[in-house]
């Protein structure tokens, strides 16, 4: 069964909102899809942080990536994890694994996510 969590919400919430690196207004100003120029409004950013219902679109993924200064592939992996989920095997390499490492310090990870992050740390030490 795929592991699913609100990874996209977690990414934004870790950096945006009261007491965070950026306010919702600041984030909305810098979160711009470089291809289309679309940007989420302050109210949509607030919904994302609150974990309320919102639609994940390619433009939203690109805008969040730009606003958080993360590779689009990592933000897309977060969107995938939030909407569809990943199997444990899918979380071991590429953007999904980078996502798990990125979320590891900011959110309560499940046992599978912690195990994967620990394995990555061991592999990094051996390299």
N, C-alpha and C positions, 0 to 999 in steps of 0.2 A: 504494500500500500504506500502511495507517495506521501512523503512528509510535506505538510503544508503549513505555512505561517504567514502572518501579515508582513512579509519582508519589505515590500515597497513602503508601507506605512512606517515601519521601523526605521528604515533608512532616512526618511524625511524627518521623522520625529526626533531622531538622535541629533539633528543639526538645526532644526527650525522650531521656533516657538519661545515662549517665556523662559528666560534663563539659558537659552541656547546660543549658538554662534550667530544666528540670524533671526530677525523677526519674520513673521509671515509676510509683511509688506516688503521687507528687504529681499526675501527669497523670491517672491513673485516678480520683483523687478529684474533679478538676474537669471531666473529660470526661463530661458527662452530657447525654443526649438530652433537650432541654427538653420535648418532647411526651410521651415515655413514661417518663422518669425512668431509663431504662436507662443503665448505665455499663459500659465494658469493664473487666474485671479486670486486675490487674497482670500476670498471666501472658499474657493476650491482647495487652496493650501490648508486652510483651517479644517476643512472636512477630512483631508488626508491625515492630518495630525491627530484628529479626534477618532480616526478609524471608522468614520461614517461611510456610507455607500458612495462610491464614485466609479466612473468608468475609466478603465485603463486603455489608453490609446497610444499609438506610436509617437504622436506629438507630445503627449504627456511624459512618456518615458524619456524622450530626447530632452525635453525641457528640464526635467528633474536631474538628469545626468549633467546638463550644463550648469544648473544651479548648485549642485553639490560638488562639481568638478570631479566627477567619477566617470570612468569609461562607460559608454552607453551600454556595452555588453553586460556589465555588472548590474546596472539598473534594470535592464531587460530581464536578467536572470531573477532579480527580485520580483518583478511583475509576474514572471512565469511561476515562481514559487508561490506567490500570493493567490494567483488565479487557478493554477493547475496543480502545482506541487512537483516535487522531484522524488525519484527513488533514491535510496542510499547510494547506489552505484553512480548515479548522475551527479551526485554532490562531491565526487572525489577529484574532479579535474575541471579545468577551464573556468569560465565566469561563474558557474554555480559554486565552485569551491572557493573562489575569491570572495563571493558574496557571503558565504558562511563565515569566513575569516573576518570580513568587514563587520558583520553583525555580532560576532562573538563578544566583543567588548562592550557593546551598547545595549544588548537585550538578553533576556533570559533564553538561552538556547536549550533545545531539547537534548536528550542523551545522545542521539545520533549526531547532532550538529557538534556537540562538545567533543565526541570521539573523533570526528573528522578533523576538527581544528587541532586537537592534540596530536593526531597522526601527522598532520602537516608540519607542526612544530618539530616533531622528532625527525621527519625527513629533511627539514631545513637544517637542523643541527648536524645531520650526517653528511650533507652535501659539501 
